[in-house]
Amino acid sequence: QHPAARHCRREERILQLFRHLNQTLGRKKESRRRDLQFTLPLMVPLAPHIRIVQEDTSYVTLQAVYEDHCRRMGFSKDEPVLFTLEKLRGVLESKSQQGKPELT
């Protein structure tokens, strides 16, 4: 089976999931009041590995919301990732020191 077809089917499933989530959000009173919904861009496949995607500049991505929040709060957008890396590094160092045999 051609791998591009598998990726296309996966993408179609994800879009279907978002459509179902939009239906669920539409049933909830608070979601309707806040007009919450996932934006699904139009996609036109040209070839198995090429497609045209409609992009609307009026929509705001979660990435843009996060970057705006970081700018307003005055910290780097990479700070949570760096914090997690430091914690993981500390855990790995403590485990490697505990499991290291003594050389005599």
N, C-alpha and C positions, 0 to 999 in steps of 0.2 A: 504494500500500500504506500502511496506517495505521501511523504510527511507533510507537505503543504496542505493536503486535504484534511489531515488530522487537526492541524492548527485552525483551519477554517471552521471545522465542526466545533472545536473548543470555543472559538470566538462566538459562534452562533449560540452556543449553550449559555455563555456568559451574558450575552444580550438578552436571551430569553429569561435568565434569572433576574436581570434588572427590570424587565417588563413585569414579571411576577411581583417583585418588590414594590414597583410603582403601584400595582393594583392593591397590594396590602396597605401601602401608605395612604392610598385614596380612600380606603375603608375607615381609617382612623380619623376621628374628629379633629384632634390636635394637629395631625399632619396636614389635613386639608386646610385648616385655619392658617397654618404657617406656609402653605403652598410648598411642602417638601416633596421633591421627586428627583429621581435620577435622570439626568439628561442623556439620551441615547442619540449620538450623531448618526446621520445617514451615511451608509457605507455602500459604495458601488464597486464590486470586484471587477478588475480589468483582466487579471490573470491570476493563477493560483497564489502568486507571491506579491501581487500589486493590487492596491485598491485606492479609491478616492474617498476621503473622509471629509464630510462637511464640518467646518469649524465655525462656531458662532462666538464672536469676541465679547458678547454681552454676558456670557456665562462665566462664573468664577469657580476655579478649581479649588479643591481642598489644599493643594500645594500653595496656591496664592494666598489663601486664608492663613495658613501656617506661617508663611514668610512675612506677611503683614503683622501677625501677632508677635513674632520674634523681633521685628524691627521696632515695634511699639514698646516692647518690654526691654529692649536694649541688650539682647543676647544673640549669639550666633545660632543660625538654624541648624548647625552641625553639632551643637552642644549635647543634645541627648544621645547621639551616636557615640561621641567621644566619651561621655560618661559611662555608657554601657561597655565600650571597649576597655576602659580602665578597670571596671569591675570584673570583667571576664579575665583580663590579664592577671589581676590579683588572685582570682580563684585558681587559675592555671598554675601560677607560680607556687602557690601554697600546696597544691596537689603534687606538683613535680618535686618539691622539696621533701614531702612526706614519703613519696614512693621511691626516692633515690637511694640505692644501697650504698653502704659505707665501703670505701676502698681501703684495704689494709695492706 
